[in-house]
């Protein structure tokens, strides 16, 4: 299972055109939704560089 912090996740989404997706952090405290390049929303606790996301937790929206 590949893990990403927020900057790595953003780059991965852009590089792989994974827009219209939602990722939940491993600790389940942060959700990020990507809509199109340069357009995303973050919900929950402050997302720190140490917050990790798994690719397996991606959902299409």
C-alpha positions as a LaTeX table, in Angstrom:
\begin{tabular}{lrrr}
\hline
Residue & $x$ (\AA) & $y$ (\AA) & $z$ (\AA) \\
\hline
Unk1 & 0.00 & 0.00 & 0.00 \\
Unk2 & 1.51 & 3.29 & $-1.08$ \\
Unk3 & 1.33 & 6.16 & 1.43 \\
Unk4 & 1.57 & 9.85 & 0.63 \\
Unk5 & 1.72 & 13.06 & 2.62 \\
Unk6 & $-0.37$ & 15.95 & 1.24 \\
Unk7 & 2.22 & 17.45 & $-1.17$ \\
Unk8 & 3.02 & 13.98 & $-2.53$ \\
Unk9 & $-0.68$ & 13.14 & $-2.87$ \\
Unk10 & $-1.39$ & 16.33 & $-4.81$ \\
Unk11 & 1.48 & 15.57 & $-7.19$ \\
Unk12 & 0.31 & 11.98 & $-7.63$ \\
Unk13 & $-3.26$ & 13.09 & $-8.40$ \\
Unk14 & $-2.04$ & 15.63 & $-10.96$ \\
Unk15 & 0.40 & 13.21 & $-12.61$ \\
Unk16 & $-2.26$ & 10.50 & $-12.94$ \\
Unk17 & $-5.35$ & 12.63 & $-13.69$ \\
Unk18 & $-7.16$ & 11.35 & $-10.61$ \\
Unk19 & $-9.59$ & 14.24 & $-10.41$ \\
Unk20 & $-13.08$ & 13.86 & $-8.93$ \\
Unk21 & $-11.68$ & 11.73 & $-6.14$ \\
Unk22 & $-11.76$ & 11.75 & $-2.34$ \\
Unk23 & $-9.02$ & 10.55 & $-0.02$ \\
Unk24 & $-9.38$ & 9.95 & 3.73 \\
Unk25 & $-6.28$ & 10.13 & 5.90 \\
Unk26 & $-5.01$ & 7.02 & 7.67 \\
Unk27 & $-6.08$ & 8.47 & 11.02 \\
Unk28 & $-9.57$ & 9.23 & 9.57 \\
Unk29 & $-9.30$ & 12.88 & 10.74 \\
Unk30 & $-8.80$ & 14.55 & 7.35 \\
Unk31 & $-10.58$ & 14.24 & 4.00 \\
Unk32 & $-9.35$ & 15.85 & 0.79 \\
Unk33 & $-11.42$ & 16.05 & $-2.40$ \\
Unk34 & $-9.87$ & 16.79 & $-5.81$ \\
Unk35 & $-12.12$ & 18.27 & $-8.49$ \\
Unk36 & $-9.79$ & 19.46 & $-11.23$ \\
Unk37 & $-6.25$ & 20.75 & $-11.42$ \\
Unk38 & $-5.71$ & 23.48 & $-8.81$ \\
Unk39 & $-9.13$ & 22.88 & $-7.23$ \\
Unk40 & $-9.42$ & 20.82 & $-4.05$ \\
Unk41 & $-11.04$ & 21.02 & $-0.61$ \\
Unk42 & $-9.72$ & 19.76 & 2.73 \\
Unk43 & $-12.06$ & 18.86 & 5.58 \\
Unk44 & $-11.33$ & 17.94 & 9.18 \\
Unk45 & $-8.26$ & 18.57 & 11.27 \\
Unk46 & $-5.42$ & 20.72 & 9.99 \\
Unk47 & $-3.56$ & 18.70 & 7.41 \\
Unk48 & 0.09 & 18.58 & 8.39 \\
Unk49 & 2.99 & 17.25 & 6.37 \\
Unk50 & 2.96 & 14.23 & 8.69 \\
Unk51 & $-0.69$ & 13.39 & 7.77 \\
Unk52 & $-0.64$ & 10.31 & 5.55 \\
Unk53 & $-3.07$ & 9.09 & 2.91 \\
Unk54 & $-3.33$ & 5.60 & 1.34 \\
Unk55 & $-4.20$ & 5.03 & $-2.28$ \\
Unk56 & $-6.52$ & 2.25 & $-1.14$ \\
Unk57 & $-8.68$ & 4.88 & 0.60 \\
Unk58 & $-9.48$ & 6.69 & $-2.69$ \\
Unk59 & $-13.12$ & 7.05 & $-3.67$ \\
Unk60 & $-14.54$ & 8.41 & $-6.92$ \\
Unk61 & $-16.93$ & 11.34 & $-6.47$ \\
\hline
\end{tabular}
